[in-house]
Amino acid sequence: MLLFSAATFSHAQTAVGLKAKAERQEVNTEKSTIDWRGEKVTGKHNGTINLQEGYLMMANETLMGGSFTVDMNSIENLDINDDGSRGKLVGHLKSEDFFYVEKHPKATFIILDVKENGNGSYDVTGNMTIRGKINKVTFPAKVETSEGQTTATAEITIDRSLYDVKYGSGSFFDGLGDKMIHDDFELTVKLVTNESGL
């Protein structure tokens, strides 16, 4: 629920021995996707959320940095068939109990450090901002470039308790029983840049 500021490329440049200037590639929001998954004691839910904007910094087809912004108002659920129940869940996720979208309509990720592992694989570390709270997260990512277009994919685990999302959390409340909702939720992120020159 991402990528970088032109802030700290020195580590990545030293690691891969690059002197080429990093090129900013804008992310195509229509081709990019973000899927979310959350679990509770009695089940789980999944859905999508839209990318608002983003970019990747690339040098010689090597990831150097980047950033992306998520539109929190775009949260959707995909596993509930009943319109009323689905709308109730989405409304609850947008409420102050969870992501407080009215006050915090955006979530962002900014890459701070990139470690190249070879064959297009990286360990990416950056600042995730949700509900105005900033925490550092690290996750593996895969980056491929073909015909002037870059695709970056990642599975990101986020601990919602670090972002003051307390509802149903065993980290804050005792005796929740089967009403407890797990703190960790998963984002599957796919960022696709515009083709070169676009």
Phi, psi and chi 1 to 4 in degrees:
 res  aa     phi    psi   chi1   chi2   chi3   chi4
   1 MET       -      - -151.4 -144.0  121.1      -
   2 LEU       -  171.1  -46.2   64.0      -      -
   3 LEU  -139.1  -94.0  -65.4  100.2      -      -
   4 PHE  -151.1  158.4  -15.7   87.1      -      -
   5 SER  -104.1  159.5   67.3      -      -      -
   6 ALA   -68.6   17.0      -      -      -      -
   7 ALA   -62.6  -69.1      -      -      -      -
   8 THR  -121.4   84.7  -44.0      -      -      -
   9 PHE  -101.1   -7.4  -63.2  151.2      -      -
  10 SER   -59.3  -41.9   57.8      -      -      -
  11 HIS   -62.9  -47.7  174.3   79.1      -      -
  12 ALA   -65.0  -39.0      -      -      -      -
  13 GLN   -64.9  -40.8  -73.7  173.1  -30.6      -
  14 THR   -66.8  -40.1  -59.9      -      -      -
  15 ALA   -63.8  -37.8      -      -      -      -
  16 VAL  -105.8   -0.3  -61.9      -      -      -
  17 GLY    67.3   34.7      -      -      -      -
  18 LEU   -93.7  139.9  -69.1  176.1      -      -
  19 LYS  -118.4   -7.8  -65.6 -176.5  178.4 -179.7
  20 ALA   -65.7  146.6      -      -      -      -
  21 LYS   -72.0  133.0 -178.4  178.6  179.0 -179.8
  22 ALA   -69.6  138.1      -      -      -      -
  23 GLU  -106.0  132.9  172.9 -168.1   12.5      -
  24 ARG   -83.5  122.8  175.9  172.6  170.6  139.2
  25 GLN  -115.0  119.0  -62.5 -176.5    8.8      -
  26 GLU   -73.0  141.5  -60.8  -63.4  -30.5      -
  27 VAL   -83.0  135.5  169.6      -      -      -
  28 ASN   -83.7  108.6 -173.4  -46.7      -      -
  29 THR   -68.4  -24.2   57.2      -      -      -
  30 GLU   -77.4  -29.4  -66.7 -176.2   -1.3      -
  31 LYS   -92.6  -15.1  -66.4 -178.0  178.6 -180.0
  32 SER   -90.3  151.3  -58.8      -      -      -
  33 THR  -138.7  150.9   58.6      -      -      -
  34 ILE  -135.3  120.9  -58.0  176.3      -      -
  35 ASP  -109.7  143.1  -62.1  -42.9      -      -
  36 TRP  -121.2  152.8   61.7  -95.0      -      -
  37 ARG  -141.0  133.3  -64.8  178.0  -56.9  -78.9
  38 GLY  -134.6  149.9      -      -      -      -
  39 GLU  -127.8  149.8  -63.9 -171.9    7.5      -
  40 LYS  -130.9  175.9   52.9 -175.7  179.4  179.0
  41 VAL   -59.1  -37.5  172.8      -      -      -
  42 THR   -97.3    5.3   55.9      -      -      -
  43 GLY   163.5 -159.6      -      -      -      -
  44 LYS  -154.3  162.9   55.2 -172.7  176.3 -178.4
  45 HIS  -135.9  157.2  -66.8  -64.5      -      -
  46 ASN  -146.6  162.2   67.8  -80.7      -      -
  47 GLY  -175.6 -158.9      -      -      -      -
  48 THR  -130.5  164.2   62.2      -      -      -
  49 ILE  -149.9  144.5 -170.7  164.8      -      -
  50 ASN   -89.4  142.8  -66.3  -20.0      -      -
  51 LEU   -80.0  130.5 -175.5   74.5      -      -
  52 GLN   -88.7  -42.3 -176.7  167.9  -50.2      -
  53 GLU  -166.9  165.2   60.4 -176.7   -0.1      -
  54 GLY   177.5  169.4      -      -      -      -
  55 TYR  -155.4  157.4   66.0   89.5      -      -
  56 LEU  -120.4  142.8  -59.8  177.0      -      -
  57 MET  -101.8  120.4  -61.9  -61.6  -64.8      -
  58 MET  -125.0  143.3  -57.2  -66.4  -63.0      -
  59 ALA  -138.4  117.3      -      -      -      -
  60 ASN    52.3   44.2  -68.7  -16.5      -      -
  61 GLU    63.9   21.5  -60.6 -172.9    1.1      -
  62 THR  -113.1  131.7  -62.6      -      -      -
  63 LEU   -68.5  130.7  177.6   65.9      -      -
  64 MET  -119.0  -24.6  -55.2  -62.0  -71.6      -
  65 GLY   174.7 -170.1      -      -      -      -
  66 GLY   154.1 -176.7      -      -      -      -
  67 SER  -162.7  153.4  173.4      -      -      -
  68 PHE  -148.5  156.1   69.8   78.3      -      -
  69 THR  -123.6  135.0  -60.0      -      -      -
  70 VAL  -108.3  136.5  175.2      -      -      -
  71 ASP   -85.0  101.5  175.6   10.6      -      -
  72 MET   -67.5  -22.3  -63.6  -58.2  -69.0      -
  73 ASN   -69.7  -13.4  -86.5  -60.3      -      -
  74 SER   -92.0    7.7   69.2      -      -      -
  75 ILE   -55.0  129.6  -64.9  174.1      -      -
  76 GLU  -132.0  150.6  -67.3  -70.2  -10.5      -
  77 ASN  -107.1  141.9  167.7  -92.8      -      -
  78 LEU  -115.8  -10.8  -62.5  179.2      -      -
  79 ASP  -101.1   -9.3   65.1  -83.6      -      -
  80 ILE  -101.2  122.9  -60.7  176.5      -      -
  81 ASN   -82.1  -33.8  -66.4  -36.5      -      -
  82 ASP   -71.8  124.7  178.8   72.6      -      -
  83 ASP   -60.0  -42.7  -70.3  -15.3      -      -
  84 GLY   -64.5  -46.0      -      -      -      -
  85 SER   -66.4  -40.0  -62.2      -      -      -
  86 ARG   -64.3  -43.2 -175.7  171.9   61.3 -108.2
  87 GLY   -64.6  -35.9      -      -      -      -
  88 LYS   -64.8  -43.1 -176.3  177.1  179.8 -179.9
  89 LEU   -64.4  -47.7  172.8   64.5      -      -
  90 VAL   -61.2  -42.7  170.5      -      -      -
  91 GLY   -61.2  -38.3      -      -      -      -
  92 HIS   -67.5  -40.9 -161.9 -168.1      -      -
  93 LEU   -62.5  -32.2  -68.9  174.0      -      -
  94 LYS   -82.2  -13.2  -67.8 -178.7  179.5 -178.7
  95 SER   -77.6  176.8   74.5      -      -      -
  96 GLU   -64.1  -23.0 -170.6  172.7   -5.8      -
  97 ASP   -60.2  -33.3  -79.3  -15.5      -      -
  98 PHE  -117.7  -96.7  -77.7   93.7      -      -
  99 PHE   -97.2   -2.8  -61.5  107.8      -      -
 100 TYR    46.7   56.2 -155.1  177.9      -      -
 101 VAL   -62.6  -32.7  171.2      -      -      -
 102 GLU   -58.5  -38.4 -179.1  179.4   -0.6      -
 103 LYS   -92.2  -27.3 -174.1  174.0 -179.1  179.9
 104 HIS  -129.4   76.0  -56.3  -75.8      -      -
 105 PRO   -73.7   -8.3   27.7  -35.7      -      -
 106 LYS  -129.1  149.4  -60.8  177.3 -177.5  178.7
 107 ALA  -125.3  145.4      -      -      -      -
 108 THR  -134.5  155.3   61.7      -      -      -
 109 PHE  -133.5  132.0 -179.3   80.0      -      -
 110 ILE  -127.2  122.7  -60.9  175.1      -      -
 111 ILE   -71.5  132.3  -69.0  179.3      -      -
 112 LEU  -107.6  -30.7  -59.9  176.0      -      -
 113 ASP  -152.0  141.6 -173.8   65.4      -      -
 114 VAL  -130.5  127.1  179.7      -      -      -
 115 LYS  -113.9  120.2  177.3 -175.7  176.1 -176.9
 116 GLU   -86.1  130.2 -174.3  178.8   21.9      -
 117 ASN  -109.1   -0.2  -62.8  -40.1      -      -
 118 GLY    95.7  154.0      -      -      -      -
 119 ASN    56.7   34.6  -62.8  -42.1      -      -
 120 GLY    78.3    9.3      -      -      -      -
 121 SER   -99.8  142.2  -64.0      -      -      -
 122 TYR  -140.5  156.3  -60.8   82.8      -      -
 123 ASP  -106.4  119.4  -70.0  -33.5      -      -
 124 VAL  -110.2  131.7  175.2      -      -      -
 125 THR  -122.5  136.0  -62.0      -      -      -
 126 GLY  -163.5  177.7      -      -      -      -
 127 ASN   -94.7  123.1  -78.1  -21.7      -      -
 128 MET  -102.4  130.3  179.4   73.6   75.9      -
 129 THR  -115.9  119.1  -57.1      -      -      -
 130 ILE  -136.2  133.0  -60.4  173.0      -      -
 131 ARG    54.2   32.4  -81.3 -173.0   64.9  138.7
 132 GLY    78.0   -1.8      -      -      -      -
 133 LYS   -97.0  136.9  -55.9  -68.7 -176.1 -179.6
 134 ILE  -113.3  127.5  -57.9  173.7      -      -
 135 ASN  -138.1  149.6  -71.5  -78.2      -      -
 136 LYS   -86.5  133.7 -169.9  173.1  -68.4 -174.5
 137 VAL  -130.6  150.0  -65.8      -      -      -
 138 THR  -128.6  137.7  -60.7      -      -      -
 139 PHE  -154.7  157.2   53.1   85.0      -      -
 140 PRO   -79.3  146.2   28.2  -34.5      -      -
 141 ALA  -139.4  154.2      -      -      -      -
 142 LYS  -120.6  131.6 -175.2   75.1  173.2  179.2
 143 VAL  -129.4  128.8 -179.1      -      -      -
 144 GLU  -132.3  140.4  -61.1  176.5  -18.9      -
 145 THR  -121.8  130.3  -61.3      -      -      -
 146 SER  -145.3  126.5  176.8      -      -      -
 147 GLU    52.1   44.1  -62.4 -178.7   -4.2      -
 148 GLY    78.7    9.4      -      -      -      -
 149 GLN  -124.4  132.3 -171.0  171.9   58.3      -
 150 THR  -107.4  137.4  -61.1      -      -      -
 151 THR  -122.9  123.9  -60.5      -      -      -
 152 ALA  -117.1  129.5      -      -      -      -
 153 THR  -126.3  147.2   55.5      -      -      -
 154 ALA  -158.4  149.6      -      -      -      -
 155 GLU  -109.6  118.6  -65.7  -83.3  -13.2      -
 156 ILE  -119.0  126.4  -54.0  170.2      -      -
 157 THR   -99.7  127.0  -60.0      -      -      -
 158 ILE  -121.6  130.6  -61.5  174.0      -      -
 159 ASP   -90.3  104.5 -179.3   -7.7      -      -
 160 ARG   -64.0  -25.5   66.1 -173.7  176.5   95.2
 161 SER   -62.9  -24.7   68.1      -      -      -
 162 LEU   -73.8  -13.4  -60.8  176.5      -      -
 163 TYR  -111.8   21.7  -59.7   90.1      -      -
 164 ASP    64.9   27.8 -148.7   22.1      -      -
 165 VAL   -96.9   95.2 -177.5      -      -      -
 166 LYS   -99.8  -17.6  -59.8  178.4 -180.0 -179.3
 167 TYR   -55.5  124.8 -174.7   86.5      -      -
 168 GLY    66.6   17.8      -      -      -      -
 169 SER   -92.1  128.8  170.0      -      -      -
 170 GLY   -68.6  -12.5      -      -      -      -
 171 SER   -75.1  -19.4  -63.4      -      -      -
 172 PHE  -117.3  -27.6  -62.9   99.1      -      -
 173 PHE  -127.7  138.9  -55.2  103.4      -      -
 174 ASP   -95.5  159.5  -64.3  -35.0      -      -
 175 GLY    70.9   25.9      -      -      -      -
 176 LEU   -77.1  -24.3  -68.8  170.6      -      -
 177 GLY    57.2 -132.6      -      -      -      -
 178 ASP   -78.5    4.3   61.8    5.9      -      -
 179 LYS   -92.4   -2.1  -64.2 -175.2 -177.0  -61.0
 180 MET   -70.0  137.7 -172.2 -177.0   75.3      -
 181 ILE  -110.9  130.7  -57.7  169.8      -      -
 182 HIS   -61.3  145.1  -65.0  -72.4      -      -
 183 ASP   -70.0  -38.7  -74.0  -20.4      -      -
 184 ASP   -78.0  135.8  -73.3  -11.3      -      -
 185 PHE  -130.4  157.8   66.9   92.8      -      -
 186 GLU  -112.0  140.4  -50.2  -70.6  -28.2      -
 187 LEU  -118.9  129.5  -64.9  178.5      -      -
 188 THR  -105.4  112.3  -60.3      -      -      -
 189 VAL  -111.2  131.9  179.0      -      -      -
 190 LYS  -129.5  113.3  179.1 -178.6  179.5 -178.4
 191 LEU  -108.7  125.1  -57.4 -178.7      -      -
 192 VAL  -120.2  123.4 -178.5      -      -      -
 193 THR   -84.5  162.5   66.4      -      -      -
 194 ASN   -64.3  154.1  -68.0  -39.9      -      -
 195 GLU   -65.3  153.2  -64.8  179.5   14.1      -
 196 SER   -52.5  134.6  -64.0      -      -      -
 197 GLY    89.5   -4.9      -      -      -      -
 198 LEU  -107.7      -  -61.6  179.5      -      -
